[in-house]
Amino acid sequence: MSLKDVSLDILHYLLRFVTPPDLCQLGKLSHLWRSLTNQNVIWKPLTVDRWDIDLDKPEEMENQLKNEKSALDDGNIMTWKNIYKRKYLQYKKYEKLLDQVNGKLFEQIRSSYSVELGEYVWEKLDTVNSIK
């Protein structure tokens, strides 16, 4: 029995439990694995769950598709995997920026020795970090 003998439904079910980085690694194994791991049926639930996209709100999906329109101009095909990847890269950029801001604020607090300022800033940082 080979992988080609296994039902697509079973493979899709099993791939739902694989993390996005592992899916990308599996796609490097062969053309068959690449085809399986790039399918929208795999990436749609991952994207919707991870990035909290509400499919019941048509305007949210319309905005999502408008944001991804530039991907088509770059020669990419708009897939759920591409949407996931773009959102992940945006998140990483935001996370890096937030880390830089946190570091600068920490230095300012440390150099000012102001307890009130420190408490205020940490409260605001907690608010910003909760957005992540």
Order of alpha helices (4+ residues) and beta strands (2+ residues): alpha-alpha-alpha-alpha-alpha-alpha-alpha
